[in-house]
Amino acid sequence: MADELHLDDIASPAQVYGLDDTELTRLAGEVRERIIDVVSHTGGHLAPSLGVVELTLALLATFNLDEDKLVWDVGHQAYAHKLLTGRARQFHTLRTLGGISGFPRPSESPYDHFGVGHSSTSISAALGMALARDLAGLRHHVLAVIGDGSLTAGEALEGLNLAGHMGRRLIVVLNDNEMSISPNVGALSLFLSRTLSRRWVRQTRREVLKFLRSIPRIGQKLAVYAQRGEWSFKSFFTPGMLFEALRFTYIGPVDGHDITALRRHLQMAAAIEDGPVLLHVRTQKGKGYAPAEQNPTLYHGVGLFTPETGKPLPSKGTVPSFTTVFGKTLVDLAERDDKIIAITAAMPEGTGTDSFRERFPDRFVDVGICEQHAVTFAAGLASQGFKPVLAVYSTFLQRGYDQVVHDVCIQDLPVTFCLDRAGLVGEDGATHHGAFDIAYLRHIPNMRLLAPRDEDMLRHALRTALDLGGPCALRYPRGAGYGVALAGEPRLLTPGRGEVLQEGEGLAVIAAGSRAHPALEAAAKVEQACGVRPLVFDPVWLKPLPEEQLTRIAQEFDRILLVEEGVLAGGFSSAVLEFWNDARLLRGQRIKRVGLPDAFVEHGNQLRLREMTGLCSGNLAADMLELLQGRGPAQGA
């Protein structure tokens, strides 16, 4: 048809609003095809976004996003939303530097009503929006779309609890890709949901309960029994009793790939005006793309792949990643020590603990998206003589900060925090960069902090952390190692002792963690350029600092470069300068610090981001030459 609406023609969701089901179904195919094509070239969250194509279309066809507010939890499933809100022509730039973000961002589109990236925030944010709406005397709808995994987190449950207590108009769409729906149960649930959500039924229920409560002496008990009876009857056929107990009207479950059914249920939810509603939607991750349907975990977050087959494109190298080396080392150490327990928060593959799970299923725990619980759970294990290892992305441990302080460090318990994705992670952007871990961990009493420079040092750091008998964190980056040989057994590192990687004169370079090897490369360029061979020092320990060696450097060198892949504010170089100042070692040396700025770093290729933030070997070589030429600030003069 000549007047068919095509994806690239959609400038706003208003063009989707009110479309008929046939047109929406045709658009679903176009959206799904575009997502598969683009993600095969950019990488990204494929399976979650494919699973909600029909749901997204139904939402945009039912609600007016120029007025109604829609909050996506995490944002892993938001690609269809981006395509249908005017960004189809730019979608090929997904997750690239200067291109479209992989997550909803209000700065990118007025239809991204709330910025997300970490899980389980949607209900709380949407409830805040609902209260703001009511206080302003407005009438628009507010919706939160949350997955079953995200619903397990404490913040989501806290949001549900408060929403039920406040009784505000709010629609929570539960995107459930785990529970199955039998046809018979689904049909009966539809009947019950449709019947029990009708206005006259709800009004009658209120009047009956009011009448029962008015009966002297026994009225309140009768009302309670009546409510319990209703809940029990409905929950016999549906999984909604929990939500009803939280004072939500439960509707569903409904097939999340049936646009007609979705629209009918969304309209039903929109018609309820006297409290919050939970619409239970059943979807299939990876829907419409066979490889992702068959292995949704593998295709949750993918790199580049061939769309026709789903097979990943061949890697450019064979160097194992830091994550892989960590996983293998943890298994090897656990073979000899049955006190080692591996814990992760819904990320066994991402953290490399899947190999531990296969080898020691009884000593492996996936707590789900519950980082706070994970930390305290680990503390409980440690209090009983075990050696828990919590493998978690650096950015996600932020969510368990209080527990690190209160439950682990105050009690000085031997919990090992293995912080994957420390530093710049690349295409996932600001919400996922591990920029802050040094700053938020180094000031906690009893905490030790290791930054292995390569995959071999990671092995030694892990063994050392498990041997310390107290809290310890080790941070390591995303991606491949440096190709360093993994020789011999892991050895114990001396606390507060770094390693001189290269003796030198004229300039000292102190490079923490993954920046040590680029610093060595930069030093070689400087020596070739001007004949000066800089000293390169790897502190190994960010806490306790290698004070004896740092003292020598401050005394012997007048030009010093400090490098770290973390925020400068409160980071490793801050700790070094604090030590030098307190020890009266600052005497006018020219010192330059290189690290992440006081700004959120955008998404893009890891290498490009490091170049932009001055962390690549070429940048560091220029900094060294600048210091050698006498430029740069003098300290403590």
QUIQUI-V815223 format. One record per residue. N is the residue number from 0. RES is the residue in one small letter. PHI is phi as a letter, one per 20 degrees, with the letter a starting at -180 (999 if undefined). D_FIRST is the distance of its C-alpha to the first C-alpha in Angstrom with 2 decimals. Layout:
N;RES;PHI;D_FIRST  N;RES;PHI;D_FIRST
//
This chain:
0;m;999;0.00  1;a;f;3.78  2;d;e;5.52  3;e;f;5.49  4;l;e;9.24  5;h;d;10.91  6;l;g;14.61  7;d;f;16.06  8;d;e;14.64  9;i;e;16.59  10;a;e;19.85  11;s;b;21.26  12;p;f;21.02  13;a;g;20.56  14;q;f;16.80  15;v;e;16.96  16;y;g;19.46  17;g;n;18.39  18;l;f;14.93  19;d;f;14.64  20;d;f;15.75  21;t;f;12.63  22;e;f;10.95  23;l;f;14.41  24;t;f;14.83  25;r;f;11.86  26;l;f;13.39  27;a;g;16.74  28;g;f;16.11  29;e;f;15.19  30;v;f;18.27  31;r;f;20.50  32;e;f;19.74  33;r;f;20.52  34;i;g;23.70  35;i;f;25.00  36;d;f;24.49  37;v;f;26.14  38;v;f;28.93  39;s;f;29.86  40;h;e;30.83  41;t;d;32.31  42;g;m;33.61  43;g;q;33.30  44;h;e;32.80  45;l;e;30.25  46;a;g;30.90  47;p;f;31.21  48;s;f;27.93  49;l;f;26.02  50;g;f;27.68  51;v;d;26.35  52;v;f;22.64  53;e;f;21.73  54;l;f;24.71  55;t;f;23.70  56;l;f;20.23  57;a;f;22.00  58;l;f;24.62  59;l;f;22.37  60;a;e;20.34  61;t;e;23.74  62;f;d;25.94  63;n;e;25.87  64;l;f;27.11  65;d;f;28.20  66;e;c;30.88  67;d;f;31.03  68;k;d;32.67  69;l;c;31.52  70;v;d;34.00  71;w;e;33.25  72;d;f;36.41  73;v;m;37.38  74;g;n;33.93  75;h;f;33.52  76;q;d;30.31  77;a;e;28.79  78;y;f;26.46  79;a;f;23.29  80;h;g;24.65  81;k;f;25.10  82;l;f;21.60  83;l;e;20.15  84;t;c;22.72  85;g;n;21.99  86;r;d;23.58  87;a;f;20.84  88;r;f;21.70  89;q;d;25.35  90;f;f;25.09  91;h;f;26.43  92;t;e;29.70  93;l;g;30.20  94;r;m;33.98  95;t;e;35.04  96;l;g;37.62  97;g;n;36.16  98;g;d;32.73  99;i;f;31.04  100;s;f;33.42  101;g;f;33.01  102;f;c;33.86  103;p;f;32.88  104;r;b;34.82  105;p;g;35.03  106;s;f;35.93  107;e;e;32.60  108;s;b;30.29  109;p;f;31.02  110;y;e;28.90  111;d;e;31.39  112;h;f;33.79  113;f;b;36.60  114;g;f;37.70  115;v;c;38.25  116;g;r;39.31  117;h;e;42.11  118;s;f;41.50  119;s;m;42.22  120;t;e;42.14  121;s;f;39.08  122;i;f;40.82  123;s;f;43.73  124;a;f;41.58  125;a;f;39.29  126;l;f;42.40  127;g;f;43.81  128;m;f;40.65  129;a;f;40.90  130;l;f;44.52  131;a;g;43.76  132;r;g;41.13  133;d;f;43.65  134;l;f;46.41  135;a;e;44.25  136;g;m;43.47  137;l;e;39.70  138;r;c;37.39  139;h;f;34.47  140;h;e;33.83  141;v;c;35.07  142;l;c;33.78  143;a;c;35.17  144;v;d;33.44  145;i;c;36.18  146;g;e;36.55  147;d;f;39.23  148;g;f;41.15  149;s;f;41.30  150;l;f;42.42  151;t;f;45.66  152;a;f;46.85  153;g;g;49.47  154;e;f;47.62  155;a;f;44.73  156;l;f;47.25  157;e;f;49.16  158;g;f;46.02  159;l;g;45.34  160;n;f;48.95  161;l;f;49.06  162;a;f;45.75  163;g;f;47.12  164;h;f;50.39  165;m;f;48.89  166;g;m;46.55  167;r;f;43.90  168;r;f;40.31  169;l;b;38.56  170;i;d;35.82  171;v;d;36.46  172;v;d;33.74  173;l;e;35.54  174;n;e;33.36  175;d;d;35.40  176;n;d;34.80  177;e;d;38.27  178;m;f;38.86  179;s;e;37.57  180;i;c;36.46  181;s;f;37.54  182;p;g;35.20  183;n;f;38.04  184;v;f;39.06  185;g;f;35.53  186;a;f;35.09  187;l;f;38.46  188;s;f;37.82  189;l;g;34.67  190;f;f;36.82  191;l;f;39.60  192;s;f;37.47  193;r;f;35.69  194;t;f;39.05  195;l;f;41.25  196;s;e;38.95  197;r;f;38.72  198;r;g;40.55  199;w;f;43.03  200;v;f;43.93  201;r;f;44.56  202;q;f;46.59  203;t;f;48.58  204;r;f;49.26  205;r;f;50.61  206;e;f;52.80  207;v;f;54.17  208;l;f;55.03  209;k;f;56.65  210;f;f;58.71  211;l;f;59.80  212;r;f;60.90  213;s;f;62.99  214;i;f;65.20  215;p;g;68.53  216;r;m;69.43  217;i;d;66.78  218;g;f;63.64  219;q;f;62.28  220;k;f;62.80  221;l;f;61.07  222;a;f;58.02  223;v;f;57.91  224;y;f;58.22  225;a;f;55.42  226;q;f;53.06  227;r;f;54.07  228;g;f;53.44  229;e;f;49.93  230;w;f;49.16  231;s;f;50.72  232;f;f;48.82  233;k;f;45.45  234;s;f;46.28  235;f;f;47.34  236;f;d;43.72  237;t;c;42.05  238;p;e;43.06  239;g;e;43.09  240;m;f;46.81  241;l;g;47.31  242;f;f;44.75  243;e;f;46.12  244;a;f;49.56  245;l;e;48.32  246;r;m;47.28  247;f;e;43.56  248;t;f;41.51  249;y;e;40.03  250;i;c;36.63  251;g;p;35.30  252;p;f;34.95  253;v;c;31.21  254;d;f;28.88  255;g;f;27.39  256;h;d;24.36  257;d;d;23.39  258;i;f;21.16  259;t;f;21.82  260;a;f;25.54  261;l;f;25.62  262;r;f;24.22  263;r;f;26.65  264;h;f;29.53  265;l;f;28.75  266;q;f;28.75  267;m;f;32.00  268;a;f;33.50  269;a;f;32.53  270;a;f;34.33  271;i;e;37.64  272;e;d;39.69  273;d;d;43.18  274;g;r;43.04  275;p;f;41.17  276;v;c;38.66  277;l;d;37.91  278;l;d;34.68  279;h;e;35.14  280;v;d;32.00  281;r;e;32.28  282;t;c;30.26  283;q;d;30.61  284;k;f;31.34  285;g;m;29.29  286;k;g;26.64  287;g;n;24.17  288;y;c;26.46  289;a;g;29.24  290;p;g;32.00  291;a;f;31.66  292;e;f;31.55  293;q;f;34.71  294;n;c;36.55  295;p;f;35.26  296;t;f;38.53  297;l;f;38.30  298;y;e;34.74  299;h;f;35.46  300;g;c;36.29  301;v;d;35.77  302;g;e;36.67  303;l;f;34.82  304;f;b;33.53  305;t;e;31.61  306;p;g;28.13  307;e;f;28.15  308;t;d;31.49  309;g;n;32.12  310;k;f;35.53  311;p;f;37.05  312;l;f;37.72  313;p;g;41.41  314;s;f;43.69  315;k;f;45.49  316;g;b;48.80  317;t;d;50.76  318;v;f;52.54  319;p;f;52.25  320;s;f;50.92  321;f;g;53.25  322;t;f;51.48  323;t;f;52.20  324;v;f;55.82  325;f;g;56.25  326;g;g;54.97  327;k;f;57.25  328;t;f;60.23  329;l;f;59.83  330;v;f;59.89  331;d;f;62.93  332;l;f;64.81  333;a;f;63.95  334;e;f;65.46  335;r;d;68.80  336;d;c;68.45  337;d;f;67.33  338;k;e;67.31  339;i;f;64.11  340;i;c;61.06  341;a;d;57.53  342;i;c;55.23  343;t;b;51.68  344;a;d;49.12  345;a;m;46.02  346;m;c;46.11  347;p;f;48.07  348;e;f;45.97  349;g;f;45.60  350;t;e;49.35  351;g;n;50.55  352;t;e;52.24  353;d;f;50.24  354;s;f;52.99  355;f;f;55.60  356;r;g;53.73  357;e;f;53.85  358;r;e;57.55  359;f;c;58.84  360;p;g;56.55  361;d;f;59.37  362;r;d;59.89  363;f;c;56.28  364;v;c;54.56  365;d;d;50.97  366;v;e;51.22  367;g;n;47.50  368;i;f;46.29  369;c;b;49.71  370;e;f;51.52  371;q;f;54.15  372;h;f;55.03  373;a;g;55.08  374;v;f;57.75  375;t;f;59.98  376;f;g;59.49  377;a;f;60.68  378;a;f;63.60  379;g;f;64.59  380;l;f;64.65  381;a;f;66.65  382;s;f;69.17  383;q;d;69.98  384;g;n;70.75  385;f;e;67.39  386;k;d;65.64  387;p;f;62.02  388;v;d;59.60  389;l;e;56.55  390;a;e;53.84  391;v;b;51.31  392;y;f;49.26  393;s;g;51.27  394;t;f;48.74  395;f;e;48.74  396;l;f;52.52  397;q;g;52.36  398;r;f;51.34  399;g;d;54.63  400;y;g;56.90  401;d;g;59.12  402;q;f;59.67  403;v;g;60.68  404;v;f;63.30  405;h;f;64.46  406;d;e;64.23  407;v;d;64.79  408;c;f;66.72  409;i;f;69.13  410;q;e;70.21  411;d;l;70.17  412;l;e;68.36  413;p;f;67.41  414;v;d;63.62  415;t;d;61.92  416;f;d;58.68  417;c;d;56.65  418;l;e;54.21  419;d;f;51.42  420;r;l;49.03  421;a;f;51.84  422;g;n;51.06  423;l;e;47.73  424;v;e;45.09  425;g;o;42.37  426;e;f;38.66  427;d;f;38.98  428;g;m;40.73  429;a;g;43.06  430;t;f;42.86  431;h;d;43.86  432;h;f;46.40  433;g;e;49.85  434;a;e;51.52  435;f;d;53.95  436;d;f;55.79  437;i;f;58.93  438;a;f;59.26  439;y;e;58.75  440;l;d;60.95  441;r;f;63.87  442;h;e;65.53  443;i;e;65.78  444;p;g;69.33  445;n;m;69.78  446;m;e;66.45  447;r;d;66.62  448;l;b;63.84  449;l;d;63.35  450;a;c;61.00  451;p;f;61.12  452;r;f;60.41  453;d;b;59.00  454;e;f;58.25  455;d;f;61.93  456;m;f;63.17  457;l;f;60.60  458;r;f;62.47  459;h;f;65.76  460;a;f;64.34  461;l;f;63.00  462;r;f;66.34  463;t;f;68.18  464;a;g;66.09  465;l;f;66.75  466;d;e;70.46  467;l;f;70.96  468;g;n;71.39  469;g;b;69.42  470;p;f;66.01  471;c;b;64.41  472;a;c;61.01  473;l;c;59.82  474;r;d;56.82  475;y;b;54.92  476;p;e;51.70  477;r;f;48.34  478;g;o;47.90  479;a;f;50.17  480;g;f;53.89  481;y;d;56.05  482;g;m;57.08  483;v;f;60.50  484;a;f;62.46  485;l;e;62.85  486;a;e;66.55  487;g;m;68.92  488;e;e;68.86  489;p;g;67.55  490;r;d;70.47  491;l;e;71.47  492;l;e;71.02  493;t;f;73.79  494;p;g;72.61  495;g;m;72.69  496;r;c;73.10  497;g;e;70.72  498;e;c;70.79  499;v;e;71.64  500;l;e;69.19  501;q;b;70.89  502;e;f;74.20  503;g;a;74.32  504;e;b;75.79  505;g;n;74.86  506;l;b;71.64  507;a;d;70.66  508;v;d;67.07  509;i;d;66.43  510;a;d;63.01  511;a;e;61.81  512;g;l;59.81  513;s;f;56.96  514;r;e;58.00  515;a;f;61.30  516;h;f;60.02  517;p;g;58.15  518;a;f;61.39  519;l;f;63.37  520;e;f;61.01  521;a;f;61.37  522;a;f;65.16  523;a;f;65.27  524;k;f;63.43  525;v;f;65.91  526;e;f;68.88  527;q;f;67.64  528;a;f;67.02  529;c;c;70.29  530;g;n;72.55  531;v;e;72.53  532;r;d;71.80  533;p;f;70.45  534;l;f;71.31  535;v;c;68.27  536;f;c;68.73  537;d;d;66.50  538;p;f;67.60  539;v;m;66.07  540;w;e;66.95  541;l;e;65.33  542;k;b;67.57  543;p;f;70.51  544;l;f;70.59  545;p;f;72.73  546;e;f;75.21  547;e;f;78.01  548;q;f;75.80  549;l;f;74.06  550;t;f;77.53  551;r;g;78.55  552;i;f;75.45  553;a;f;76.04  554;q;f;79.70  555;e;e;79.26  556;f;c;76.15  557;d;e;75.60  558;r;c;71.97  559;i;c;69.58  560;l;d;65.82  561;l;d;64.23  562;v;c;60.78  563;e;b;58.58  564;e;d;54.90  565;g;a;54.95  566;v;f;55.31  567;l;f;58.45  568;a;f;59.16  569;g;m;61.42  570;g;e;60.67  571;f;f;62.98  572;s;f;64.26  573;s;f;65.05  574;a;f;67.16  575;v;f;69.00  576;l;f;69.78  577;e;f;70.98  578;f;f;73.29  579;w;f;74.62  580;n;f;75.23  581;d;f;77.04  582;a;e;79.09  583;r;l;80.00  584;l;d;78.54  585;l;e;76.64  586;r;c;78.84  587;g;n;76.63  588;q;f;74.55  589;r;e;71.35  590;i;c;68.62  591;k;c;64.86  592;r;d;62.38  593;v;c;58.93  594;g;a;56.37  595;l;e;53.27  596;p;f;53.23  597;d;e;53.26  598;a;a;49.48  599;f;f;46.56  600;v;e;45.34  601;e;f;41.61  602;h;e;39.50  603;g;r;39.54  604;n;g;41.19  605;q;g;44.69  606;l;f;46.44  607;r;f;44.82  608;l;f;45.70  609;r;f;49.26  610;e;f;49.51  611;m;f;48.32  612;t;e;50.90  613;g;m;53.71  614;l;d;54.14  615;c;e;53.73  616;s;f;56.76  617;g;f;56.17  618;n;f;56.17  619;l;f;59.26  620;a;f;61.10  621;a;f;60.59  622;d;f;61.93  623;m;f;64.96  624;l;f;65.76  625;e;f;65.47  626;l;f;68.00  627;l;f;70.32  628;q;e;70.31  629;g;n;71.62  630;r;e;68.52  631;g;o;67.25  632;p;f;68.77  633;a;e;72.25  634;q;d;72.73  635;g;m;75.73  636;a;f;77.83
//
